[in-house]
Protein backbone atom coordinates (compact mmCIF):
# COMPACT_ATOMS: atom_id res chain seq x y z
CA UNK A 1 0.00 0.00 0.00
CA UNK A 2 1.41 3.35 -1.03
CA UNK A 3 2.29 5.88 1.68
CA UNK A 4 2.29 8.80 -0.73
CA UNK A 5 -0.98 10.49 0.21
CA UNK A 6 -0.82 13.69 -1.81
CA UNK A 7 1.08 16.13 -3.90
CA UNK A 8 1.61 18.08 -0.69
CA UNK A 9 3.17 15.24 1.29
CA UNK A 10 6.02 13.94 -0.81
CA UNK A 11 8.20 12.30 1.80
CA UNK A 12 7.40 11.73 5.45
CA UNK A 13 10.20 11.61 8.03
CA UNK A 14 8.52 10.32 11.16
CA UNK A 15 11.54 10.61 13.44
CA UNK A 16 11.54 14.40 13.69
CA UNK A 17 7.99 15.06 12.49
CA UNK A 18 9.04 16.87 9.32
CA UNK A 19 8.22 16.40 5.68
CA UNK A 20 9.61 17.57 2.37
CA UNK A 21 7.61 20.06 0.32
CA UNK A 22 9.14 21.47 -2.83
CA UNK A 23 12.51 20.12 -1.62
CA UNK A 24 12.31 22.12 1.62
CA UNK A 25 11.99 20.64 5.09
CA UNK A 26 8.90 22.04 6.82
CA UNK A 27 7.95 21.65 10.48
CA UNK A 28 4.59 20.01 11.08
CA UNK A 29 2.18 21.79 13.39
CA UNK A 30 0.61 19.41 15.91
CA UNK A 31 -3.18 19.21 15.83
CA UNK A 32 -6.12 17.49 17.48
CA UNK A 33 -8.50 15.67 15.14
CA UNK A 34 -12.00 14.24 15.46
CA UNK A 35 -13.16 11.55 13.04
CA UNK A 36 -16.97 11.55 12.92
CA UNK A 37 -18.20 8.19 11.66
CA UNK A 38 -14.98 6.55 12.83
CA UNK A 39 -16.34 2.99 12.76
CA UNK A 40 -17.69 3.11 9.20
CA UNK A 41 -15.99 1.88 6.05
CA UNK A 42 -14.65 5.33 5.10
CA UNK A 43 -14.09 6.46 8.68
CA UNK A 44 -11.77 3.52 9.37
CA UNK A 45 -9.87 4.31 6.18
CA UNK A 46 -9.55 7.96 7.23
CA UNK A 47 -7.83 6.84 10.42
CA UNK A 48 -5.42 4.65 8.43
CA UNK A 49 -4.59 7.46 6.01
CA UNK A 50 -4.15 9.89 8.89
CA UNK A 51 -1.63 7.46 10.41
CA UNK A 52 0.26 7.24 7.13
CA UNK A 53 0.29 11.01 6.63
CA UNK A 54 2.88 11.70 9.31
CA UNK A 55 0.86 14.65 10.57
CA UNK A 56 1.52 15.21 14.26
CA UNK A 57 -1.86 14.43 15.79
CA UNK A 58 -1.65 15.11 19.53
CA UNK A 59 -5.20 13.94 20.29
CA UNK A 60 -7.66 11.81 18.34
CA UNK A 61 -11.40 11.85 19.04
CA UNK A 62 -13.14 8.95 17.25
CA UNK A 63 -16.88 9.68 17.28
CA UNK A 64 -19.85 7.69 16.04
CA UNK A 65 -23.48 6.83 16.72
CA UNK A 66 -24.69 5.52 20.06
CA UNK A 67 -24.43 1.88 18.98
CA UNK A 68 -20.66 2.26 18.58
CA UNK A 69 -19.93 4.07 21.85
CA UNK A 70 -17.00 2.60 23.73
CA UNK A 71 -15.69 0.53 20.83
CA UNK A 72 -11.88 0.53 20.61
CA UNK A 73 -10.12 2.35 17.77
CA UNK A 74 -6.37 1.96 17.18
CA UNK A 75 -4.33 4.95 16.02
CA UNK A 76 -0.53 5.09 15.95
CA UNK A 77 -0.35 2.14 18.29
CA UNK A 78 -2.67 3.67 20.90
CA UNK A 79 -6.20 2.61 21.70
CA UNK A 80 -9.00 5.17 21.80
CA UNK A 81 -12.62 4.63 22.78
CA UNK A 82 -15.40 5.83 20.48
CA UNK A 83 -17.22 8.80 21.98
CA UNK A 84 -20.45 10.59 21.12
CA UNK A 85 -20.48 13.39 18.57
CA UNK A 86 -21.51 15.82 21.33
CA UNK A 87 -18.45 14.82 23.37
CA UNK A 88 -16.28 15.39 20.32
CA UNK A 89 -17.73 18.89 19.85
CA UNK A 90 -17.10 19.70 23.50
CA UNK A 91 -13.47 18.58 23.10
CA UNK A 92 -12.98 21.44 20.60
CA UNK A 93 -10.56 19.66 18.23
CA UNK A 94 -8.69 21.68 15.63
CA UNK A 95 -10.13 19.62 12.76
CA UNK A 96 -13.18 17.36 12.47
CA UNK A 97 -13.35 15.03 9.48
CA UNK A 98 -16.87 13.74 8.80
CA UNK A 99 -17.97 10.54 7.11
CA UNK A 100 -21.35 9.91 8.70
CA UNK A 101 -23.97 10.92 6.12
CA UNK A 102 -25.68 14.14 5.14
CA UNK A 103 -28.16 14.29 8.00
CA UNK A 104 -25.43 13.97 10.62
CA UNK A 105 -23.31 16.57 8.82
CA UNK A 106 -26.17 19.04 8.57
CA UNK A 107 -26.82 18.72 12.29
CA UNK A 108 -23.31 18.61 13.69
CA UNK A 109 -20.93 20.36 11.28
CA UNK A 110 -22.25 23.82 12.32
CA UNK A 111 -21.85 22.83 15.98
CA UNK A 112 -18.17 22.04 15.44
CA UNK A 113 -17.70 25.22 13.38
CA UNK A 114 -19.30 27.33 16.13
CA UNK A 115 -16.84 25.79 18.59
CA UNK A 116 -13.94 26.94 16.39
CA UNK A 117 -13.24 23.58 14.75
CA UNK A 118 -12.58 23.37 11.01
CA UNK A 119 -14.82 20.73 9.46
CA UNK A 120 -13.96 18.63 6.40
CA UNK A 121 -17.16 16.87 5.36
CA UNK A 122 -17.32 13.82 3.10
CA UNK A 123 -21.11 13.82 2.62
CA UNK A 124 -23.14 15.62 -0.04
CA UNK A 125 -24.65 17.97 2.56
CA UNK A 126 -22.58 21.07 1.80
CA UNK A 127 -21.04 20.46 -1.61
CA UNK A 128 -23.28 22.74 -3.65
CA UNK A 129 -23.70 25.47 -1.04
CA UNK A 130 -22.29 28.58 -2.76
CA UNK A 131 -20.31 29.76 0.27
CA UNK A 132 -18.80 26.32 1.04
CA UNK A 133 -15.56 25.46 -0.81
CA UNK A 134 -15.56 22.11 -2.63
CA UNK A 135 -11.94 20.99 -2.67
CA UNK A 136 -9.62 18.64 -4.50
CA UNK A 137 -6.26 19.82 -3.12
CA UNK A 138 -4.21 19.30 -6.29
CA UNK A 139 -6.68 21.51 -8.17
CA UNK A 140 -8.15 24.27 -6.00
CA UNK A 141 -6.88 24.19 -2.41
CA UNK A 142 -5.47 27.67 -2.94
CA UNK A 143 -8.99 29.14 -2.55
CA UNK A 144 -9.09 28.11 1.13
CA UNK A 145 -8.81 30.72 3.88
CA UNK A 146 -8.89 30.75 7.69
CA UNK A 147 -12.52 31.84 7.48
CA UNK A 148 -13.59 28.53 5.90
CA UNK A 149 -14.88 26.53 8.85
CA UNK A 150 -16.81 23.95 6.77
CA UNK A 151 -15.10 22.46 3.71
CA UNK A 152 -16.75 19.92 1.43
CA UNK A 153 -15.06 16.78 0.10
CA UNK A 154 -16.41 15.98 -3.41
CA UNK A 155 -18.11 12.78 -4.48
CA UNK A 156 -15.68 9.96 -5.17
CA UNK A 157 -16.44 9.76 -8.90
CA UNK A 158 -16.08 13.51 -9.26
CA UNK A 159 -12.64 13.57 -7.64
CA UNK A 160 -11.03 11.13 -10.06
CA UNK A 161 -12.75 12.76 -13.03
CA UNK A 162 -11.58 16.30 -12.28
CA UNK A 163 -8.05 15.11 -11.56
CA UNK A 164 -7.76 14.28 -15.26
CA UNK A 165 -9.96 17.06 -16.61
CA UNK A 166 -8.24 19.93 -14.79
CA UNK A 167 -4.93 19.83 -16.71
CA UNK A 168 -6.81 19.34 -20.00
CA UNK A 169 -9.03 22.33 -19.29
CA UNK A 170 -6.04 24.49 -18.43
CA UNK A 171 -4.05 23.55 -21.55
CA UNK A 172 -6.72 23.11 -24.22
CA UNK A 173 -10.08 24.22 -22.87
CA UNK A 174 -13.01 21.78 -22.69
CA UNK A 175 -16.10 22.04 -24.88
CA UNK A 176 -18.08 18.99 -23.68
CA UNK A 177 -17.70 15.84 -21.55
CA UNK A 178 -19.53 12.50 -21.67
CA UNK A 179 -18.75 10.12 -18.80
CA UNK A 180 -19.90 6.60 -17.96
CA UNK A 181 -18.96 5.29 -14.51
CA UNK A 182 -18.47 1.72 -13.34
CA UNK A 183 -18.70 2.12 -9.59
CA UNK A 184 -17.53 -0.35 -6.96
CA UNK A 185 -19.99 -1.76 -4.43
CA UNK A 186 -17.80 -0.23 -1.72
CA UNK A 187 -19.31 3.10 -2.72
CA UNK A 188 -22.56 1.90 -1.12
CA UNK A 189 -20.93 0.90 2.16
CA UNK A 190 -20.07 -2.30 3.99
CA UNK A 191 -23.56 -3.79 3.72
CA UNK A 192 -23.38 -3.63 -0.08
CA UNK A 193 -20.15 -5.61 0.00
CA UNK A 194 -21.84 -8.10 2.33
CA UNK A 195 -24.73 -8.47 -0.15
CA UNK A 196 -22.37 -9.17 -3.03
CA UNK A 197 -20.26 -11.69 -1.10
CA UNK A 198 -23.36 -13.45 0.23
CA UNK A 199 -24.74 -13.78 -3.30
CA UNK A 200 -21.38 -15.15 -4.41
CA UNK A 201 -21.57 -17.76 -1.65
CA UNK A 202 -25.22 -18.57 -2.29
CA UNK A 203 -26.33 -17.16 1.05
CA UNK A 204 -29.06 -14.75 2.11
CA UNK A 205 -28.16 -11.18 3.06
CA UNK A 206 -29.85 -7.85 3.60
CA UNK A 207 -30.36 -6.17 0.24
CA UNK A 208 -28.84 -2.78 -0.40
CA UNK A 209 -29.60 -3.00 -4.12
CA UNK A 210 -32.99 -3.86 -5.66
CA UNK A 211 -31.40 -6.65 -7.73
CA UNK A 212 -28.48 -9.04 -7.45
CA UNK A 213 -25.12 -7.30 -7.85
CA UNK A 214 -22.81 -10.31 -8.16
CA UNK A 215 -22.33 -11.33 -11.80
CA UNK A 216 -24.44 -8.33 -12.76
CA UNK A 217 -24.24 -4.63 -13.65
CA UNK A 218 -26.85 -2.18 -12.40
CA UNK A 219 -27.37 1.03 -14.41
CA UNK A 220 -28.46 2.51 -11.11
CA UNK A 221 -26.03 4.30 -8.76
CA UNK A 222 -27.70 6.70 -6.37
CA UNK A 223 -31.41 7.50 -6.35
CA UNK A 224 -33.51 8.24 -9.43
CA UNK A 225 -34.97 11.73 -9.78
CA UNK A 226 -37.88 12.96 -11.88
CA UNK A 227 -35.94 13.47 -15.13
CA UNK A 228 -34.62 9.90 -15.17
CA UNK A 229 -31.11 10.69 -13.99
CA UNK A 230 -29.68 9.51 -10.68
CA UNK A 231 -28.21 11.57 -7.88
CA UNK A 232 -24.76 10.13 -8.64
CA UNK A 233 -25.01 11.39 -12.23
CA UNK A 234 -26.19 14.83 -11.15
CA UNK A 235 -23.32 15.11 -8.66
CA UNK A 236 -20.82 14.52 -11.46
CA UNK A 237 -22.27 17.38 -13.49
CA UNK A 238 -22.65 19.94 -10.73
CA UNK A 239 -19.57 19.20 -8.67
CA UNK A 240 -17.22 19.07 -11.65
CA UNK A 241 -18.17 22.56 -12.75
CA UNK A 242 -17.95 23.96 -9.23
CA UNK A 243 -14.43 22.57 -8.70
CA UNK A 244 -13.19 23.66 -12.14
CA UNK A 245 -14.99 27.02 -11.85
CA UNK A 246 -16.50 26.33 -15.25
CA UNK A 247 -19.75 25.80 -17.11
CA UNK A 248 -18.78 22.74 -19.15
CA UNK A 249 -21.69 20.77 -20.69
CA UNK A 250 -21.37 17.34 -19.11
CA UNK A 251 -23.62 14.28 -19.23
CA UNK A 252 -23.19 11.10 -17.19
CA UNK A 253 -24.41 7.54 -16.82
CA UNK A 254 -23.51 5.83 -13.54
CA UNK A 255 -23.51 2.05 -13.13
CA UNK A 256 -22.76 -0.20 -10.18
CA UNK A 257 -20.44 -3.16 -10.85
CA UNK A 258 -19.45 -6.17 -8.71
CA UNK A 259 -15.92 -5.10 -7.80
CA UNK A 260 -14.35 -3.79 -4.58
CA UNK A 261 -11.10 -2.18 -5.77
CA UNK A 262 -12.40 1.15 -6.95
CA UNK A 263 -14.40 3.12 -9.49
CA UNK A 264 -13.71 3.19 -13.23
CA UNK A 265 -14.80 5.83 -15.72
CA UNK A 266 -14.97 5.92 -19.52
CA UNK A 267 -14.62 9.59 -20.40
CA UNK A 268 -15.10 11.30 -23.77
CA UNK A 269 -13.88 14.90 -23.95
CA UNK A 270 -14.28 17.45 -26.72
CA UNK A 271 -11.43 19.92 -26.40
CA UNK A 272 -11.58 23.48 -27.67
CA UNK A 273 -8.09 23.39 -29.17
CA UNK A 274 -6.27 20.93 -31.39
CA UNK A 275 -3.97 18.56 -29.51
CA UNK A 276 -1.17 16.08 -30.04
CA UNK A 277 -1.93 12.72 -28.42
CA UNK A 278 1.61 12.25 -27.12
CA UNK A 279 1.53 15.74 -25.65
CA UNK A 280 -1.71 14.85 -23.84
CA UNK A 281 -0.11 11.73 -22.40
CA UNK A 282 2.90 13.71 -21.20
CA UNK A 283 0.66 16.37 -19.70
CA UNK A 284 -1.29 13.81 -17.70
CA UNK A 285 1.86 11.93 -16.72
CA UNK A 286 3.35 15.15 -15.35
CA UNK A 287 0.24 15.98 -13.29
CA UNK A 288 0.77 15.47 -9.56
CA UNK A 289 -1.52 12.77 -8.20
CA UNK A 290 -2.06 11.10 -11.60
CA UNK A 291 -0.32 7.95 -12.79
CA UNK A 292 -0.27 7.22 -16.52
CA UNK A 293 -0.83 3.54 -17.37
CA UNK A 294 -1.16 3.45 -21.12
CA UNK A 295 0.59 0.62 -22.91
CA UNK A 296 -1.96 -1.29 -24.99
CA UNK A 297 0.73 -3.45 -26.61
CA UNK A 298 1.72 -4.69 -23.16
CA UNK A 299 -1.89 -4.96 -21.94
CA UNK A 300 -1.26 -2.20 -19.41
CA UNK A 301 -4.21 0.01 -18.51
CA UNK A 302 -5.83 1.11 -15.23
CA UNK A 303 -7.90 -1.50 -13.38
CA UNK A 304 -9.65 -1.43 -9.99
CA UNK A 305 -7.74 -4.51 -8.83
CA UNK A 306 -4.50 -2.53 -9.13
CA UNK A 307 -5.89 0.75 -7.79
CA UNK A 308 -7.15 -0.81 -4.54
CA UNK A 309 -5.31 0.66 -1.56
CA UNK A 310 -3.58 3.32 -3.64
CA UNK A 311 -3.90 7.07 -3.17
CA UNK A 312 -3.34 8.10 -6.77
CA UNK A 313 -5.68 8.39 -9.76
CA UNK A 314 -4.77 6.20 -12.76
CA UNK A 315 -5.43 7.16 -16.37
CA UNK A 316 -4.98 5.20 -19.60
CA UNK A 317 -6.60 4.04 -22.87
CA UNK A 318 -5.84 7.55 -24.14
CA UNK A 319 -6.82 7.86 -27.79
CA UNK A 320 -8.29 10.28 -30.26
CA UNK A 321 -12.04 10.22 -30.89
CA UNK A 322 -12.28 10.48 -34.68
CA UNK A 323 -16.06 11.02 -34.64
CA UNK A 324 -15.80 14.64 -33.50
CA UNK A 325 -13.33 17.49 -33.87
CA UNK A 326 -10.72 17.55 -31.08
CA UNK A 327 -12.25 14.49 -29.43
CA UNK A 328 -10.37 12.52 -26.80
CA UNK A 329 -11.13 9.24 -24.97
CA UNK A 330 -9.79 8.40 -21.50
CA UNK A 331 -10.17 5.57 -18.97
CA UNK A 332 -9.82 6.71 -15.35
CA UNK A 333 -9.62 4.50 -12.24
CA UNK A 334 -9.17 5.25 -8.54
CA UNK A 335 -9.82 3.64 -5.18
CA UNK A 336 -13.06 5.34 -4.19
CA UNK A 337 -12.45 4.80 -0.48
CA UNK A 338 -8.93 6.23 -0.68
CA UNK A 339 -8.55 9.15 -3.09
CA UNK A 340 -12.31 9.24 -3.56
CA UNK A 341 -12.91 9.89 0.14
CA UNK A 342 -10.38 9.36 2.94
CA UNK A 343 -7.17 10.43 1.21
CA UNK A 344 -8.68 13.57 -0.29
CA UNK A 345 -10.05 14.60 3.12
CA UNK A 346 -6.70 14.12 4.85
CA UNK A 347 -4.98 15.97 2.00
CA UNK A 348 -7.26 18.92 2.73
CA UNK A 349 -6.33 18.72 6.41
CA UNK A 350 -2.62 18.65 5.50
CA UNK A 351 -3.03 21.71 3.28
CA UNK A 352 -4.81 23.63 6.04
CA UNK A 353 -2.19 22.74 8.63
CA UNK A 354 0.82 23.47 6.51
CA UNK A 355 -0.52 26.76 5.19
CA UNK A 356 -1.42 27.98 8.69
CA UNK A 357 -5.14 28.05 7.91
CA UNK A 358 -6.28 26.48 11.19
CA UNK A 359 -7.49 29.21 13.54
CA UNK A 360 -9.56 29.24 16.72
C-alpha positions as CSV (number, residue, x, y, z in Angstrom):
1,X,0.0,0.0,0.0
2,X,1.4,3.4,-1.0
3,X,2.3,5.9,1.7
4,X,2.3,8.8,-0.7
5,X,-1.0,10.5,0.2
6,X,-0.8,13.7,-1.8
7,X,1.1,16.1,-3.9
8,X,1.6,18.1,-0.7
9,X,3.2,15.2,1.3
10,X,6.0,13.9,-0.8
11,X,8.2,12.3,1.8
12,X,7.4,11.7,5.4
13,X,10.2,11.6,8.0
14,X,8.5,10.3,11.2
15,X,11.5,10.6,13.4
16,X,11.5,14.4,13.7
17,X,8.0,15.1,12.5
18,X,9.0,16.9,9.3
19,X,8.2,16.4,5.7
20,X,9.6,17.6,2.4
21,X,7.6,20.1,0.3
22,X,9.1,21.5,-2.8
23,X,12.5,20.1,-1.6
24,X,12.3,22.1,1.6
25,X,12.0,20.6,5.1
26,X,8.9,22.0,6.8
27,X,8.0,21.6,10.5
28,X,4.6,20.0,11.1
29,X,2.2,21.8,13.4
30,X,0.6,19.4,15.9
31,X,-3.2,19.2,15.8
32,X,-6.1,17.5,17.5
33,X,-8.5,15.7,15.1
34,X,-12.0,14.2,15.5
35,X,-13.2,11.5,13.0
36,X,-17.0,11.6,12.9
37,X,-18.2,8.2,11.7
38,X,-15.0,6.6,12.8
39,X,-16.3,3.0,12.8
40,X,-17.7,3.1,9.2
41,X,-16.0,1.9,6.0
42,X,-14.7,5.3,5.1
43,X,-14.1,6.5,8.7
44,X,-11.8,3.5,9.4
45,X,-9.9,4.3,6.2
46,X,-9.6,8.0,7.2
47,X,-7.8,6.8,10.4
48,X,-5.4,4.6,8.4
49,X,-4.6,7.5,6.0
50,X,-4.2,9.9,8.9
51,X,-1.6,7.5,10.4
52,X,0.3,7.2,7.1
53,X,0.3,11.0,6.6
54,X,2.9,11.7,9.3
55,X,0.9,14.6,10.6
56,X,1.5,15.2,14.3
57,X,-1.9,14.4,15.8
58,X,-1.6,15.1,19.5
59,X,-5.2,13.9,20.3
60,X,-7.7,11.8,18.3
61,X,-11.4,11.8,19.0
62,X,-13.1,9.0,17.2
63,X,-16.9,9.7,17.3
64,X,-19.9,7.7,16.0
65,X,-23.5,6.8,16.7
66,X,-24.7,5.5,20.1
67,X,-24.4,1.9,19.0
68,X,-20.7,2.3,18.6
69,X,-19.9,4.1,21.9
70,X,-17.0,2.6,23.7
71,X,-15.7,0.5,20.8
72,X,-11.9,0.5,20.6
73,X,-10.1,2.4,17.8
74,X,-6.4,2.0,17.2
75,X,-4.3,4.9,16.0
76,X,-0.5,5.1,15.9
77,X,-0.3,2.1,18.3
78,X,-2.7,3.7,20.9
79,X,-6.2,2.6,21.7
80,X,-9.0,5.2,21.8
81,X,-12.6,4.6,22.8
82,X,-15.4,5.8,20.5
83,X,-17.2,8.8,22.0
84,X,-20.4,10.6,21.1
85,X,-20.5,13.4,18.6
86,X,-21.5,15.8,21.3
87,X,-18.5,14.8,23.4
88,X,-16.3,15.4,20.3
89,X,-17.7,18.9,19.9
90,X,-17.1,19.7,23.5
91,X,-13.5,18.6,23.1
92,X,-13.0,21.4,20.6
93,X,-10.6,19.7,18.2
94,X,-8.7,21.7,15.6
95,X,-10.1,19.6,12.8
96,X,-13.2,17.4,12.5
97,X,-13.4,15.0,9.5
98,X,-16.9,13.7,8.8
99,X,-18.0,10.5,7.1
100,X,-21.3,9.9,8.7
101,X,-24.0,10.9,6.1
102,X,-25.7,14.1,5.1
103,X,-28.2,14.3,8.0
104,X,-25.4,14.0,10.6
105,X,-23.3,16.6,8.8
106,X,-26.2,19.0,8.6
107,X,-26.8,18.7,12.3
108,X,-23.3,18.6,13.7
109,X,-20.9,20.4,11.3
110,X,-22.3,23.8,12.3
111,X,-21.9,22.8,16.0
112,X,-18.2,22.0,15.4
113,X,-17.7,25.2,13.4
114,X,-19.3,27.3,16.1
115,X,-16.8,25.8,18.6
116,X,-13.9,26.9,16.4
117,X,-13.2,23.6,14.7
118,X,-12.6,23.4,11.0
119,X,-14.8,20.7,9.5
120,X,-14.0,18.6,6.4
121,X,-17.2,16.9,5.4
122,X,-17.3,13.8,3.1
123,X,-21.1,13.8,2.6
124,X,-23.1,15.6,0.0
125,X,-24.6,18.0,2.6
126,X,-22.6,21.1,1.8
127,X,-21.0,20.5,-1.6
128,X,-23.3,22.7,-3.6
129,X,-23.7,25.5,-1.0
130,X,-22.3,28.6,-2.8
131,X,-20.3,29.8,0.3
132,X,-18.8,26.3,1.0
133,X,-15.6,25.5,-0.8
134,X,-15.6,22.1,-2.6
135,X,-11.9,21.0,-2.7
136,X,-9.6,18.6,-4.5
137,X,-6.3,19.8,-3.1
138,X,-4.2,19.3,-6.3
139,X,-6.7,21.5,-8.2
140,X,-8.1,24.3,-6.0
141,X,-6.9,24.2,-2.4
142,X,-5.5,27.7,-2.9
143,X,-9.0,29.1,-2.6
144,X,-9.1,28.1,1.1
145,X,-8.8,30.7,3.9
146,X,-8.9,30.8,7.7
147,X,-12.5,31.8,7.5
148,X,-13.6,28.5,5.9
149,X,-14.9,26.5,8.9
150,X,-16.8,24.0,6.8
151,X,-15.1,22.5,3.7
152,X,-16.7,19.9,1.4
153,X,-15.1,16.8,0.1
154,X,-16.4,16.0,-3.4
155,X,-18.1,12.8,-4.5
156,X,-15.7,10.0,-5.2
157,X,-16.4,9.8,-8.9
158,X,-16.1,13.5,-9.3
159,X,-12.6,13.6,-7.6
160,X,-11.0,11.1,-10.1
161,X,-12.8,12.8,-13.0
162,X,-11.6,16.3,-12.3
163,X,-8.0,15.1,-11.6
164,X,-7.8,14.3,-15.3
165,X,-10.0,17.1,-16.6
166,X,-8.2,19.9,-14.8
167,X,-4.9,19.8,-16.7
168,X,-6.8,19.3,-20.0
169,X,-9.0,22.3,-19.3
170,X,-6.0,24.5,-18.4
171,X,-4.0,23.5,-21.6
172,X,-6.7,23.1,-24.2
173,X,-10.1,24.2,-22.9
174,X,-13.0,21.8,-22.7
175,X,-16.1,22.0,-24.9
176,X,-18.1,19.0,-23.7
177,X,-17.7,15.8,-21.6
178,X,-19.5,12.5,-21.7
179,X,-18.7,10.1,-18.8
180,X,-19.9,6.6,-18.0
181,X,-19.0,5.3,-14.5
182,X,-18.5,1.7,-13.3
183,X,-18.7,2.1,-9.6
184,X,-17.5,-0.4,-7.0
185,X,-20.0,-1.8,-4.4
186,X,-17.8,-0.2,-1.7
187,X,-19.3,3.1,-2.7
188,X,-22.6,1.9,-1.1
189,X,-20.9,0.9,2.2
190,X,-20.1,-2.3,4.0
191,X,-23.6,-3.8,3.7
192,X,-23.4,-3.6,-0.1
193,X,-20.2,-5.6,0.0
194,X,-21.8,-8.1,2.3
195,X,-24.7,-8.5,-0.1
196,X,-22.4,-9.2,-3.0
197,X,-20.3,-11.7,-1.1
198,X,-23.4,-13.4,0.2
199,X,-24.7,-13.8,-3.3
200,X,-21.4,-15.2,-4.4
201,X,-21.6,-17.8,-1.7
202,X,-25.2,-18.6,-2.3
203,X,-26.3,-17.2,1.0
204,X,-29.1,-14.7,2.1
205,X,-28.2,-11.2,3.1
206,X,-29.8,-7.8,3.6
207,X,-30.4,-6.2,0.2
208,X,-28.8,-2.8,-0.4
209,X,-29.6,-3.0,-4.1
210,X,-33.0,-3.9,-5.7
211,X,-31.4,-6.7,-7.7
212,X,-28.5,-9.0,-7.5
213,X,-25.1,-7.3,-7.8
214,X,-22.8,-10.3,-8.2
215,X,-22.3,-11.3,-11.8
216,X,-24.4,-8.3,-12.8
217,X,-24.2,-4.6,-13.7
218,X,-26.9,-2.2,-12.4
219,X,-27.4,1.0,-14.4
220,X,-28.5,2.5,-11.1
221,X,-26.0,4.3,-8.8
222,X,-27.7,6.7,-6.4
223,X,-31.4,7.5,-6.4
224,X,-33.5,8.2,-9.4
225,X,-35.0,11.7,-9.8
226,X,-37.9,13.0,-11.9
227,X,-35.9,13.5,-15.1
228,X,-34.6,9.9,-15.2
229,X,-31.1,10.7,-14.0
230,X,-29.7,9.5,-10.7
231,X,-28.2,11.6,-7.9
232,X,-24.8,10.1,-8.6
233,X,-25.0,11.4,-12.2
234,X,-26.2,14.8,-11.1
235,X,-23.3,15.1,-8.7
236,X,-20.8,14.5,-11.5
237,X,-22.3,17.4,-13.5
238,X,-22.7,19.9,-10.7
239,X,-19.6,19.2,-8.7
240,X,-17.2,19.1,-11.6
241,X,-18.2,22.6,-12.7
242,X,-18.0,24.0,-9.2
243,X,-14.4,22.6,-8.7
244,X,-13.2,23.7,-12.1
245,X,-15.0,27.0,-11.8
246,X,-16.5,26.3,-15.3
247,X,-19.7,25.8,-17.1
248,X,-18.8,22.7,-19.1
249,X,-21.7,20.8,-20.7
250,X,-21.4,17.3,-19.1
251,X,-23.6,14.3,-19.2
252,X,-23.2,11.1,-17.2
253,X,-24.4,7.5,-16.8
254,X,-23.5,5.8,-13.5
255,X,-23.5,2.1,-13.1
256,X,-22.8,-0.2,-10.2
257,X,-20.4,-3.2,-10.8
258,X,-19.5,-6.2,-8.7
259,X,-15.9,-5.1,-7.8
260,X,-14.3,-3.8,-4.6
261,X,-11.1,-2.2,-5.8
262,X,-12.4,1.2,-7.0
263,X,-14.4,3.1,-9.5
264,X,-13.7,3.2,-13.2
265,X,-14.8,5.8,-15.7
266,X,-15.0,5.9,-19.5
267,X,-14.6,9.6,-20.4
268,X,-15.1,11.3,-23.8
269,X,-13.9,14.9,-23.9
270,X,-14.3,17.5,-26.7
271,X,-11.4,19.9,-26.4
272,X,-11.6,23.5,-27.7
273,X,-8.1,23.4,-29.2
274,X,-6.3,20.9,-31.4
275,X,-4.0,18.6,-29.5
276,X,-1.2,16.1,-30.0
277,X,-1.9,12.7,-28.4
278,X,1.6,12.3,-27.1
279,X,1.5,15.7,-25.6
280,X,-1.7,14.8,-23.8
281,X,-0.1,11.7,-22.4
282,X,2.9,13.7,-21.2
283,X,0.7,16.4,-19.7
284,X,-1.3,13.8,-17.7
285,X,1.9,11.9,-16.7
286,X,3.4,15.2,-15.4
287,X,0.2,16.0,-13.3
288,X,0.8,15.5,-9.6
289,X,-1.5,12.8,-8.2
290,X,-2.1,11.1,-11.6
291,X,-0.3,7.9,-12.8
292,X,-0.3,7.2,-16.5
293,X,-0.8,3.5,-17.4
294,X,-1.2,3.5,-21.1
295,X,0.6,0.6,-22.9
296,X,-2.0,-1.3,-25.0
297,X,0.7,-3.4,-26.6
298,X,1.7,-4.7,-23.2
299,X,-1.9,-5.0,-21.9
300,X,-1.3,-2.2,-19.4
301,X,-4.2,0.0,-18.5
302,X,-5.8,1.1,-15.2
303,X,-7.9,-1.5,-13.4
304,X,-9.6,-1.4,-10.0
305,X,-7.7,-4.5,-8.8
306,X,-4.5,-2.5,-9.1
307,X,-5.9,0.8,-7.8
308,X,-7.2,-0.8,-4.5
309,X,-5.3,0.7,-1.6
310,X,-3.6,3.3,-3.6
311,X,-3.9,7.1,-3.2
312,X,-3.3,8.1,-6.8
313,X,-5.7,8.4,-9.8
314,X,-4.8,6.2,-12.8
315,X,-5.4,7.2,-16.4
316,X,-5.0,5.2,-19.6
317,X,-6.6,4.0,-22.9
318,X,-5.8,7.6,-24.1
319,X,-6.8,7.9,-27.8
320,X,-8.3,10.3,-30.3
321,X,-12.0,10.2,-30.9
322,X,-12.3,10.5,-34.7
323,X,-16.1,11.0,-34.6
324,X,-15.8,14.6,-33.5
325,X,-13.3,17.5,-33.9
326,X,-10.7,17.6,-31.1
327,X,-12.3,14.5,-29.4
328,X,-10.4,12.5,-26.8
329,X,-11.1,9.2,-25.0
330,X,-9.8,8.4,-21.5
331,X,-10.2,5.6,-19.0
332,X,-9.8,6.7,-15.3
333,X,-9.6,4.5,-12.2
334,X,-9.2,5.2,-8.5
335,X,-9.8,3.6,-5.2
336,X,-13.1,5.3,-4.2
337,X,-12.4,4.8,-0.5
338,X,-8.9,6.2,-0.7
339,X,-8.5,9.2,-3.1
340,X,-12.3,9.2,-3.6
341,X,-12.9,9.9,0.1
342,X,-10.4,9.4,2.9
343,X,-7.2,10.4,1.2
344,X,-8.7,13.6,-0.3
345,X,-10.0,14.6,3.1
346,X,-6.7,14.1,4.9
347,X,-5.0,16.0,2.0
348,X,-7.3,18.9,2.7
349,X,-6.3,18.7,6.4
350,X,-2.6,18.7,5.5
351,X,-3.0,21.7,3.3
352,X,-4.8,23.6,6.0
353,X,-2.2,22.7,8.6
354,X,0.8,23.5,6.5
355,X,-0.5,26.8,5.2
356,X,-1.4,28.0,8.7
357,X,-5.1,28.1,7.9
358,X,-6.3,26.5,11.2
359,X,-7.5,29.2,13.5
360,X,-9.6,29.2,16.7
